[in-house]
Each structure stands twice: as structure tokens, then as C-alpha cells.
Amino acid sequence: MGQVLVRRVSGLLATLAVASVLVFALIEVLPGDPAELMLGTDARADTLQALRHEMGLDRPLLIQYAGWVSGMLRGDFGTSHTYHVPVLSLIGERLPVSLPLAIASLVLAVALGLPGGVLAAARHQTWLDRYLRLKTQIVLALPNFWLGMLLVFIFAIYWHWLPAGGFPGWGSGLAAMRSLILPVVALALPQAAILVRVMRQALLETLEDTSVMAARARGLSPRAALLHHALPNALIPVLSVMGLQFSFLLAGTIIIENVFYLPGLGRLMFQAVTQRDLPVVAGASMVLVASVVAVSFLVDLATHALDPRLRRRA
Amino acid sequence: MALLTVNNLSLMLGERALLKGVDLSLSRGEVMGLVGASGSGKSLTARSILGLPPQGAILSGSVHLRGTELLTLKERALCRIRGQDIGMVFQDSASAFDPLMTVGDHVAEPLRWHFGLGREAARREARRALKRAEFPAEIDAFSRYPHEVSGGQRQRAMIAAATVLSPKLLLADEPTTALDVTTQASILALFRKLASGEDMAVLLVSHDLPAVATIADHLVLMDEGSIVEKAETAMISEQNTPKLAALFASARPGPSRPVMTRGGIVLKATGVSYSYHGKRALDGVSLTLRKGECLGLIGQSGSGKSTLARLVAGLANPLEGQIGGTGVKVRVQMVFQDPVGAFNPRWTLGRSIAEPLSPRSRHEVERLVTDALIEVGLDPSFAARYPHEISGGQAQRAAIARAIIAKPDVLVLDEPVSALDVAIRGQILDLLDTLKNRHGLALFFITHDLGVARSIADHVIVMQNGVVVEEGPASDVLAAPTHPYTQALVAASPSLRL
């Protein structure tokens, strides 16, 4: 286990290093000079030059990159060109919206998806299985921003049950939670539909295993054989899918936060891109990459803990 | 009075009748061997007795277990009977265990499920069952997962799990097929012991008649869903059971081959060694393949025989020693154990068979494929079929066609008949023998089955733990082995003793 841990952690660090190079390079090739953007096109050349110097844009690329990375390691992600405040504090303000949004969506997706998939597999080829398959097919076909707008139309505009958008801040307690309900549902439903299908398929496959038949031969009821033997084995591949889904959910916040006017990381990133606020784009990207890498690391550890065939090989 | 009485048991799956009026009767203390080719319905009979037929199957007739009719029983009542009154052992112990649970907990599970025993109490009882099934005492079954014990140990653990509640009836579906000959013999002996010592009735399903005959009191032969013959094992020669007798005869090795004048050397290996992950798999192995001669390589799983096959086929290079032809380039082709798995399922057989050919016109490719198919005894129309549409024996013929189409000098055959039924086995061996003589092929034939080795090999080498322990003409080595390991193998081979 220790060896596996060392290997995974070094893999994690290597991924982050590669990601930082990619993020930096992408921003470098992005068209548009931030200094020019800030001063406007009719700025004087020497003012522009002075600002470029102040922002460090005239230094060699390698020095810029080294400065950016060493800054991040010290907790300094640079200063936003638009807001003139440290990038980290901007991200810090937005994370309490985006992170609960992604986590709540994952929890809801799992809460709906796993039992749905188990039910569909247990009632394979009955009306329930067919109903669930049709339902998930429809949900999967909907883009989630459209699903978001549909939800707003029904629950906010038509029935006035929930706010259509905006976020009053966590200080307002219940109101804050109410404003997150629709975005969470819009994000979670497609992922739940995916989970239903993946869980159903994985379980149907393990139910075919001789080991399940052998368990039945020892006298276990169909339900006990499914819960004690088929389900744990089927959950291992599903766990990997859940890890990937969390990444999708984080990325999905960019769209959903714009649909619902939520002051989260996704919307910050969207605005920063349109305003060429490069330190913010770079910092927010790195935070997203880091959380995706961290989640897949956790999934890896969980898989190792669950599957003895992986556990002892190390 | 009989413990188990099966009357007119039939099974329909869709339109097809897979069991047609099966009658059986079995008493405690008896072992019955239910034999037949694959698809004859013997496994289905066992599963139907247990009330676990394939989904959608419709059963009729009657299955009485000591006065209780099982076929009409509700699922809940059947669950109580399974494990308690009837135990079942499956063929492939590697897939019959839940990989996430220790082997010991599999044995403890029926105790917890049926009697609600606590974890520790169940484990205490399970240890007793493991001991009775001769699971090695020095291995802690409760800390080992299925992939961490050997095939023989897994099979013993599965027998322990099936017998932990001392059922009256034990069903075993091909319980020794996946095992080495020596392990096979000891597992069969264990079944006999359970029948006699624990007063169980044992129904042993197998395609291996000679093996089953060593312990069974009765033999029942099935074909196409019906029972065609029944016999007392002890009186098999005196009873009028021509089909059983024929099956015995086809399993019996043919007369030992005369040693012919030897052909020229085609391929030679000297002092070959190989390691996997620092573990020595082969150690200083030498061999000679001659034109028109079959060299049999005998050994149990783990002896290094498949590694040697890969080296001879050029799929890997030896770490030490040399393998090579004599002067000219030697062409080697290989045939694998699992014939269906050796084909790309999305390709027609014709496309797969033509794959080793160098680029040439379509017309010529078609002609060569047709020739190769005819040569191995298949109709040319097989070129248009897909692997899943043909039987195992036909697939192995097609695999041989693919191997010979490029006109090789050496054919490496890794257990080419062990996945096949006994009757088909003989046909494939005959085919290989014909090809060898017609084309002067050198065959390198790997097998764990001494009966097969004796019927095809001219010379044999016997391997143990990566070292050659004995070699010589097949007739000499198998009739009068000198090395203790070969002697043990010969003693444990039911098909040689007939």
C-alpha cells in the first residue's frame, strides 16, 4: 500500500506540473495583449510599454513561468487585472459557491443513479427497467443549460416556488440553499442518468458471473446474492465513473453558474476569459485541474482499498 | 430407498428441448458419474436438480429429494434446501468465488445465512469443513482471497463451502477439469471419501469418463438431452453398453508408435533459460525438433511448458541459451488451447486464415484458403463464417488451417485438444498426425495429458519447475518412467491405465 501511495502521489504531482505548463502555454498563445486591453487601443506607446513592464509581460517566457509557479507554491496566484485584488482571494470568495454546488450535485446524482441502476438491473426486462431506460435516454439527450432553463421556467416563473437565479450569500441561510436547488438538479440529472445506465450495465454483467450462481447454490436468496456478491463487484467500475463525473460537474458549473447568475468559480472564469484577465484564468484553471486530479487520486485509493486483487500486488 | 429420484425431467428453453425425459436415482453413500459430450445436457441436469436452470427455462417432470418434490417448490423453500440439503461444486473455481471475499468466508457464509451464526462461530465451523475437505492447515483461509490460493486449494475450499452444512446430496459440475492430473486424482479421491465417510450421495458431472470411472459406482451417459446408457462401473465390460464402451475406447491411447528413422533437425534449443519478475521459469532447457516428428512436452501447470512454447515460437527471446534453425530460415506457427478465443470475433474465418499470407492477389488468397480448409477437413464455405457460429472442434481445425497456410516448418501446439470433447480430441489428433506425415512438419506438442501425449508424440520431454527431468521415445518414457516425477504423473493418469 505504501508503495502504491508513493507512486500515486508522484503521479499526481507530475500531472499538476504538466497541467501548469499547458495552462501557461495556452494563455501565452491566446490572442490579445492584456496591457493594451486595459488602456484601450488609443493609448500612447510609452504608457503601454510602462504598463507591460509593470505587469512583467516584457520578461522572457521562462522567467514569467517560473515566477508564476513559484508564486503559486507560496500561495500567491498574482493579482487580477480587472479587480486589482489577489487572484487567490477572488477564488476563495467563489469556491464556497462552486464546491457545494458540485458536491451536492454529485451526492444527488449518486443518490438517484445508484439505486436506479440497481433497481433496473434487479428488475431486468420488466416495465420498470424499460421505463428507467426511456427516462434516462430523454434526460441524457437534454443539454444541461436547457434543462436549467426548463427548470427555471417551471419552478420559478410558473409556480414561483424557487428563485430563478442569483445567490444571496451563505449568511442568508435557507435562502442561499433554496437558490442552489435548481442549479444542483440541473447539474445532477444528466449525471444521475449516466449512473443509472452504468450501474445497471455493470450489475447485469456481474449477475451473470458464476460466483453469483455459486452463492445461490449455497442457498442465498436472489436479493442476498445481488446485494452481498454482485453489487460490491459491480461498484468498482462504477466508482471510476463517479470520479470522472465529478470532473464533469466542476466543468459543468461554468455553464450552469451563468444560466443561474451564481457568483461561483465557473462564472468568474467565464468573465475573466472575456476580459483577458489572465492571472485569474490561469489561477482558476489550476484550481480546477488540482481538484480533478485530487478526486481521481481519491478514487484510485478507494479502488485499491476495495479490491483485494489490487491491494496485495503492490 | 433412493435419496434422489429424477423422473422424466424435461427442460425447454424457448423452442428447444434441452432435456428430454431424464430418469435418475441415487442413494446415500453412492457416487454417480454423469458423463457426455458438451451440450449433452449433463450440467443442465445438475442445475435443474438444484432449481437453478438458465433464465426462461421451463421444467417438467419430477425431482424428489427424500420425498419432497423440488420442481413445484417455492423459491423461498428452495433457498433453504440449497446449501443445506444439496451442495454444489462448480467447474471453474477461479470464477465461482467472489473475488472481494476471502475463501474462508465463502465457507462460513452458508452457516451465517442459514443458521444466523455469528462471525466467529461460523468461522470455527468453517475451519472444520475446510479440514474435512483437506484444505492445507498451514494456510489461513480467512486472510486469503481467491486469487491468492492455488486452483486445487480453491477447489477444496469450494467443496468445503458446498459441504459445510453436511448436505445429503452433493452435485459436482466438472470439478476437476481445470486441474492438473495429480490434483485431479486427489480431488476425486476426496469425493469418494465424502460419499463413503459422510454418507453423502455424489452426482459427478464430467466429460472425462476414465477419470470419473475411477471413483463412481454408476455411470450414466447422456447425449442430446437424453440418457442413452446406464452401467455399474464394476461390471462395465460385461454389460451391454456399447456407447460407454466406445467412449472408453476413444479415450484409450492408441498403440504406442514405433520409433521411425529420424528426420533431419529443423530447430534446436540449447541451454535455454527464462525468468519472469526474477522468478526462474526455465532453467537450461535443450530440445531438438526433427522433420516429420512430433515432440511431446509434458508437464503440469507452472512447469514452464507454455513459456518454452512461446520461446520456440519466437514470441519471446531467451535470457540465456540459443534457439535457432539449422542454417536456413525456419518458419514457425502456433496453435492455441482456446480455439474460439484465438480468432478475432469480428473477422470471418477466411479473413483470419489468410492473415499469415504475404500480400498476393485476391483470387490466389481465396484459392489458398480453400485449400487449407479442405486440408483440415472443413468445407470451403467455412471461410464466410464467424468464430461464434462454429463448434470448438471446427474452430480448432480452422486454427490449424491458419497455422499451415503459410507452409511452416514447425507447428507449436499449446494444449490444442484440452478444451475439446474426448470424441473430437481423437479426430484432431488424427488430423495433426496426417499433416505431419504429409508435409514433413515438425510438431512441438504441449500437453498435461499423458494419454494424449502417448497417442501423438514420437518423442517426449517431461518438465518440472522449468527443468527437463526425463526425455526419450514416447513409448519408453510412458511405459517405464525412470524419474519419480514422471512415475507420479503416470500413476495419476486414469487414461493411461485402461
Interface residues (C-beta under 8 A of the other chain):
Chain A: D209 T210 S211 M213 A214 A215 R216 A217 R218 G219 L220 S221 P222 A224 H229 P232 N233 L306 D307 P308 R309 R312
Chain B: L50 L52 E75 R76 C79 R80 I81 R82 G83 Q84 G87 M88 F90 D92 S95 A96 F97 D98 P99 L100 M101 H106 E109 P110 W113 H114 Y145 H147 E148 M158 A161 A162
